[in-house]
Amino acid sequence: MKIILPNSTINIIQEDPVSITSILDNLNINPSEVIVSRNGKLVPEDTLIGGDDEIRIIRIAHGG
């Protein structure tokens, strides 16, 4: 599966299936600072992903 990080770098992971929570933990990304999409649709952190999924991790911008 292809993982696109907030800085636009791409990681390829062969592990199937894996949870988004596990991926975020392995990448040291705080889940409260990002949203995640799978194949263009937002998904919750407990979603299992694998195969040909494309995961995009999007950093949440907040402030005033």
BELQUI-V751781 format. One record per residue. N is the residue number from 0. SS is DSSP state (A for helix, B for strand, O for the rest). Layout:
BEGIN
n: (N & N)
ss: (SS & SS)
END
This chain:
BEGIN
n: (0 & 1 & 2 & 3 & 4 & 5 & 6 & 7 & 8 & 9 & 10 & 11 & 12 & 13 & 14 & 15 & 16 & 17 & 18 & 19 & 20 & 21 & 22 & 23 & 24 & 25 & 26 & 27 & 28 & 29 & 30 & 31 & 32 & 33 & 34 & 35 & 36 & 37 & 38 & 39 & 40 & 41 & 42 & 43 & 44 & 45 & 46 & 47 & 48 & 49 & 50 & 51 & 52 & 53 & 54 & 55 & 56 & 57 & 58 & 59 & 60 & 61 & 62 & 63)
ss: (O & B & B & B & O & O & O & O & O & B & B & B & O & O & O & O & O & B & B & A & A & A & A & A & A & A & O & O & O & O & A & A & A & B & B & B & B & B & O & O & B & B & O & O & O & O & O & B & B & O & O & O & O & B & B & B & B & B & B & O & O & O & O & O)
END
